[in-house]
């Protein structure tokens, strides 16, 4: 399996057949982009992700505001 990126638009295309991969390597408008395979470690390692605060949505009232009576 091989992934190619278009030099002009930046779109990526993935091919699985060897014939398609060989023909794309000769194409001047595309470069081959190989992504490293992700391996999952089975040992119980500590996660080092950054903790972010949850996004609190603001409540916006719908419709027209109430009329204020003249006193």
ABEGO torsion letter per residue (X at the ends): XBBBBBAAAGBBBBBABAAAAAAAAABAABBBBBBBBBBBBABBBBBABBBBBBBBBBBBBBEBBBBBBBX
